Amino acid sequence: MEKQLTRFEQLLAEFNQLEPVEVAEPTIFSIGSKGYYENPTTDTLAFFCDNNGYHQLGDTALKALLHCLPEEYHSLDSSLIETPEREVKTQAGKRIDLLLESSNWALVLENKIYHHQINPFDDYERFIQEERNQTRFEGKQVIFAVLSPAGEVLPTGWHGISYPELITALKYELTEQFLSQPINKWTLLLREFILHLESLMSQPSVNQHAVDFVLNNLSTINEIQETKKQVINEYHQRLQAAIQKELGEDIVIRLHHWEGYPALRFALSSWKNTDSDVVLFLSGDKGESSINVYAHLEGDLGEHKADSLILTDCKVERWIEGNGRYRGYRTKVAAITEDEIIQFISERLNELDKFEREFGADN
C-alpha cells in the first residue's frame, strides 16, 4: 500500500505541474445542450440580420455581415424586403442555409462551423438562375458566400467569410449600437451570441500535455479513483461506528456527491417519516468543508422550533429550501480533528432527535 501511495503522490505532483484547464464561461446559447451547431447558429444569425425584426437593433448584424464581404459590397443597402429565409429548398432537393433579399441584391449564405465544404454549389447557383428566369431575382446582384471557421478558398464566384471576421465586425457594430441607443435585452443577447461564437472558435481548452498525461496514466488514474471510493466508504463507516458508540443509537448513513465531492449523511434509524439528517461535506478544500444540518419541517412553526434547538450557540448560516420543507444550517469545519467531527455530529444528531420527538411528523 505504501508503494502504491508513493506512486499516487508522484502522479499528483506531475499533475500539479500541468497548465490549468481553461473553462469557458457559459452563455445563454451554450447552456442546456451538449453542442451548438449550424442550424441553431444560423437561426440566431437570421434573426439578428432581419433589420425589421423584433430585436429593435435595426441593421446592426446585417451591416456586420456585409462588411465581411469584399469592399465592393460594403456600400450595399443594409435593409431587407423579405424576412430572412432558412433551409430554402432547391429543385434538386438541396437546402440553402440562409437567403437574404434586399431591393437590389440577394445573398446566398452557407454556414459551416465544423465540417469541410461538401456543398452542392452548382445546384445553389442553378436555383438562383431558375428563380431569375421567373423574375424573382431579376435585375438584382446575387452574392454567394460561405461562413466557416477560416473562410476557406471556394469555387469561383463564391466568397469566404471567417467566423473571426464576423465576430470582429459584430463587435464593431454592437459598440456603435451601445453608443447610439439605450441598452435593451436584445443588445445583451447579441453580445451573448458574439461571446458564444468566440468560444466555438477558440482553441481547445485541454492542451496536448494534459491529453498525453491522462492517456499515459489511465491505469493509475483509475486506481486513484477506485482508492478514493474505498477510502470514502470506509471513512464513512468508521464515523458511523464511532457516532453509534458515542450515542448508543443505531445510525443510518447515505453517501451523496455535491459537485463531485462526497457528502456523508448521518441520521438516527429510529426516525420515521422524515428526511432530517446531518451531512459532513468534504469539498477538498479545508476552508470550504462543512457540516450541514437539515431539519425536516412540519407546520408553520417548524422553522422557529428548529432554530430554538439546533446550533443555538454556534456561528452558523441558516436557510430554507425544498419549497419550505427543510431548514438548513451550515458551519465550516476547517482545522477540526476526526474526534471533534464525531463529537460535533453527535451533538447535532441529539439536537435533531429532540426536534423530531417534539415536532416531527409522528407527533
ChimeraX attribute file (.defattr): number of C-alpha atoms within 10 A of each C-alpha:
attribute: neighborCount
match mode: 1-to-1
recipient: residues
	/A:1	6
	/A:2	7
	/A:3	8
	/A:4	12
	/A:5	12
	/A:6	11
	/A:7	14
	/A:8	16
	/A:9	12
	/A:10	12
	/A:11	16
	/A:12	13
	/A:13	11
	/A:14	11
	/A:15	14
	/A:16	10
	/A:17	9
	/A:18	12
	/A:19	11
	/A:20	12
	/A:21	11
	/A:22	10
	/A:23	9
	/A:24	13
	/A:25	9
	/A:26	12
	/A:27	15
	/A:28	11
	/A:29	19
	/A:30	17
	/A:31	10
	/A:32	7
	/A:33	7
	/A:34	7
	/A:35	10
	/A:36	15
	/A:37	13
	/A:38	15
	/A:39	15
	/A:40	11
	/A:41	18
	/A:42	20
	/A:43	17
	/A:44	13
	/A:45	18
	/A:46	22
	/A:47	18
	/A:48	25
	/A:49	26
	/A:50	25
	/A:51	24
	/A:52	17
	/A:53	15
	/A:54	11
	/A:55	17
	/A:56	15
	/A:57	21
	/A:58	18
	/A:59	20
	/A:60	25
	/A:61	25
	/A:62	24
	/A:63	21
	/A:64	23
	/A:65	21
	/A:66	21
	/A:67	20
	/A:68	23
	/A:69	18
	/A:70	11
	/A:71	10
	/A:72	9
	/A:73	13
	/A:74	15
	/A:75	10
	/A:76	15
	/A:77	15
	/A:78	21
	/A:79	19
	/A:80	20
	/A:81	13
	/A:82	14
	/A:83	17
	/A:84	21
	/A:85	16
	/A:86	17
	/A:87	15
	/A:88	15
	/A:89	13
	/A:90	17
	/A:91	11
	/A:92	11
	/A:93	9
	/A:94	15
	/A:95	17
	/A:96	22
	/A:97	21
	/A:98	19
	/A:99	19
	/A:100	23
	/A:101	20
	/A:102	19
	/A:103	15
	/A:104	16
	/A:105	19
	/A:106	18
	/A:107	17
	/A:108	21
	/A:109	22
	/A:110	24
	/A:111	22
	/A:112	23
	/A:113	19
	/A:114	12
	/A:115	10
	/A:116	9
	/A:117	15
	/A:118	7
	/A:119	14
	/A:120	12
	/A:121	17
	/A:122	9
	/A:123	17
	/A:124	22
	/A:125	18
	/A:126	14
	/A:127	19
	/A:128	18
	/A:129	16
	/A:130	15
	/A:131	14
	/A:132	14
	/A:133	11
	/A:134	10
	/A:135	11
	/A:136	12
	/A:137	20
	/A:138	15
	/A:139	11
	/A:140	15
	/A:141	14
	/A:142	18
	/A:143	17
	/A:144	19
	/A:145	18
	/A:146	22
	/A:147	22
	/A:148	22
	/A:149	21
	/A:150	14
	/A:151	17
	/A:152	15
	/A:153	12
	/A:154	13
	/A:155	10
	/A:156	7
	/A:157	11
	/A:158	16
	/A:159	20
	/A:160	22
	/A:161	26
	/A:162	19
	/A:163	22
	/A:164	18
	/A:165	19
	/A:166	23
	/A:167	20
	/A:168	15
	/A:169	21
	/A:170	24
	/A:171	19
	/A:172	14
	/A:173	17
	/A:174	21
	/A:175	14
	/A:176	12
	/A:177	16
	/A:178	14
	/A:179	10
	/A:180	9
	/A:181	10
	/A:182	8
	/A:183	11
	/A:184	12
	/A:185	10
	/A:186	14
	/A:187	20
	/A:188	13
	/A:189	16
	/A:190	21
	/A:191	17
	/A:192	17
	/A:193	22
	/A:194	20
	/A:195	20
	/A:196	22
	/A:197	21
	/A:198	16
	/A:199	17
	/A:200	19
	/A:201	18
	/A:202	11
	/A:203	9
	/A:204	12
	/A:205	13
	/A:206	13
	/A:207	14
	/A:208	10
	/A:209	10
	/A:210	17
	/A:211	10
	/A:212	10
	/A:213	14
	/A:214	14
	/A:215	10
	/A:216	11
	/A:217	12
	/A:218	11
	/A:219	11
	/A:220	15
	/A:221	16
	/A:222	11
	/A:223	14
	/A:224	18
	/A:225	12
	/A:226	11
	/A:227	13
	/A:228	12
	/A:229	13
	/A:230	12
	/A:231	12
	/A:232	16
	/A:233	15
	/A:234	12
	/A:235	13
	/A:236	20
	/A:237	15
	/A:238	13
	/A:239	20
	/A:240	21
	/A:241	14
	/A:242	16
	/A:243	24
	/A:244	17
	/A:245	13
	/A:246	13
	/A:247	15
	/A:248	9
	/A:249	13
	/A:250	14
	/A:251	20
	/A:252	16
	/A:253	17
	/A:254	13
	/A:255	14
	/A:256	13
	/A:257	12
	/A:258	10
	/A:259	8
	/A:260	10
	/A:261	13
	/A:262	20
	/A:263	24
	/A:264	23
	/A:265	22
	/A:266	24
	/A:267	24
	/A:268	20
	/A:269	11
	/A:270	10
	/A:271	18
	/A:272	12
	/A:273	10
	/A:274	15
	/A:275	14
	/A:276	26
	/A:277	23
	/A:278	26
	/A:279	23
	/A:280	22
	/A:281	22
	/A:282	20
	/A:283	17
	/A:284	11
	/A:285	9
	/A:286	13
	/A:287	11
	/A:288	13
	/A:289	20
	/A:290	20
	/A:291	21
	/A:292	22
	/A:293	27
	/A:294	24
	/A:295	28
	/A:296	25
	/A:297	25
	/A:298	18
	/A:299	11
	/A:300	9
	/A:301	10
	/A:302	20
	/A:303	20
	/A:304	11
	/A:305	15
	/A:306	24
	/A:307	16
	/A:308	12
	/A:309	16
	/A:310	23
	/A:311	18
	/A:312	11
	/A:313	7
	/A:314	9
	/A:315	11
	/A:316	14
	/A:317	11
	/A:318	14
	/A:319	12
	/A:320	15
	/A:321	10
	/A:322	8
	/A:323	6
	/A:324	15
	/A:325	17
	/A:326	21
	/A:327	21
	/A:328	22
	/A:329	21
	/A:330	22
	/A:331	17
	/A:332	18
	/A:333	19
	/A:334	12
	/A:335	10
	/A:336	11
	/A:337	10
	/A:338	10
	/A:339	11
	/A:340	12
	/A:341	16
	/A:342	18
	/A:343	16
	/A:344	15
	/A:345	22
	/A:346	21
	/A:347	17
	/A:348	20
	/A:349	23
	/A:350	15
	/A:351	19
	/A:352	28
	/A:353	21
	/A:354	15
	/A:355	22
	/A:356	23
	/A:357	12
	/A:358	12
	/A:359	19
	/A:360	22
	/A:361	15
	/A:362	12
	/A:363	8
